[in-house]
Amino acid sequence: MGLGLAPHTIVLMVVTALAVVGGLVYAMRQEEADRRAWRRVSDEVGEMGLPEIRRLVRQGLVAPSPQFWQVLEDGLVRFRPSDRDEEVQRQRLLQEVRLRLMP
């Protein structure tokens, strides 16, 4: 039982379908690689000191990017303050960053 299509039409459909699937797989891998890279940066932000994080916040004001603010927020959440004063500063920075993330 045939499909009523010429062989070259079937070959074109198969090649097109494979190209689409290949493109989707490539895009998914690229997105995962980007997500891992942002996660690494976020971990590094979490290990920085508050003065360094403040400098990053000032840089973000110059070149705003939603991903930049998201990474900063994740890093600030991971940041572990050594005393109460650092915790208060972290909370202020976190509030400022979250305001930048609001639409």
C-alpha positions in Angstrom: 0.0 0.0 0.0 1.6 3.2 -1.1 1.3 6.8 0.0 0.8 8.0 -3.5 4.0 10.1 -3.2 7.0 10.1 -5.5 10.2 8.7 -4.0 12.0 12.0 -4.1 9.1 13.7 -2.2 9.4 11.1 0.6 13.1 11.5 0.7 12.7 15.3 1.0 10.1 14.9 3.8 12.4 12.6 5.7 15.5 14.9 5.3 13.4 17.9 6.4 12.1 16.0 9.4 15.6 14.9 10.4 16.9 18.5 10.0 14.1 19.8 12.3 14.8 17.2 14.9 18.5 17.9 14.7 17.9 21.6 15.1 15.7 21.0 18.2 18.3 18.8 19.8 21.0 21.3 19.1 18.9 24.1 20.6 18.1 22.1 23.7 21.8 21.3 24.3 22.7 24.9 23.8 20.1 26.0 26.3 21.3 23.5 28.8 24.9 24.7 28.3 23.8 28.3 28.9 21.9 27.2 32.0 25.0 25.5 33.4 27.2 28.5 32.6 24.8 30.9 34.4 24.7 28.4 37.4 28.5 28.5 37.6 28.5 32.3 37.6 25.8 32.4 40.2 27.9 30.1 42.4 30.9 32.4 42.0 28.8 35.4 43.0 27.7 33.5 46.1 31.4 33.1 47.1 32.2 36.8 46.6 32.3 39.4 49.3 29.7 42.1 49.6 31.9 44.9 48.1 32.4 42.8 45.0 28.7 42.1 44.7 27.9 45.8 45.1 30.3 46.6 42.2 28.4 44.0 40.1 25.1 45.7 41.0 26.5 49.0 39.8 27.7 47.4 36.6 24.2 46.0 36.1 22.8 49.5 36.3 24.9 50.5 33.3 24.1 47.4 31.2 20.8 45.9 32.4 20.0 42.4 31.4 17.3 40.1 33.0 19.8 37.2 33.1 22.4 39.4 34.8 19.9 40.3 37.6 18.7 36.6 37.9 22.3 35.4 38.3 23.0 38.1 40.9 19.8 37.2 42.8 20.8 33.5 42.8 24.3 34.4 44.0 23.0 36.6 46.8 20.7 33.8 48.0 23.7 31.5 48.1 25.8 34.1 49.9 26.4 33.2 53.6 27.0 36.3 55.7 29.5 36.1 58.5 27.7 38.5 60.9 24.4 40.4 61.3 25.6 43.5 59.5 26.5 41.5 56.4 23.1 39.9 56.5 21.4 43.3 56.6 23.5 44.4 53.6 22.8 41.2 51.8 19.0 41.7 52.3 19.2 45.3 51.0 21.1 44.2 47.9 18.7 41.3 47.4 15.8 43.7 47.6 17.4 46.0 45.0 18.1 43.2 42.6 14.6 41.8 43.0 13.2 45.2 42.2 15.2 45.1 38.9 13.7 41.7 38.1 10.1 43.0 38.4 8.4 43.7 35.0 
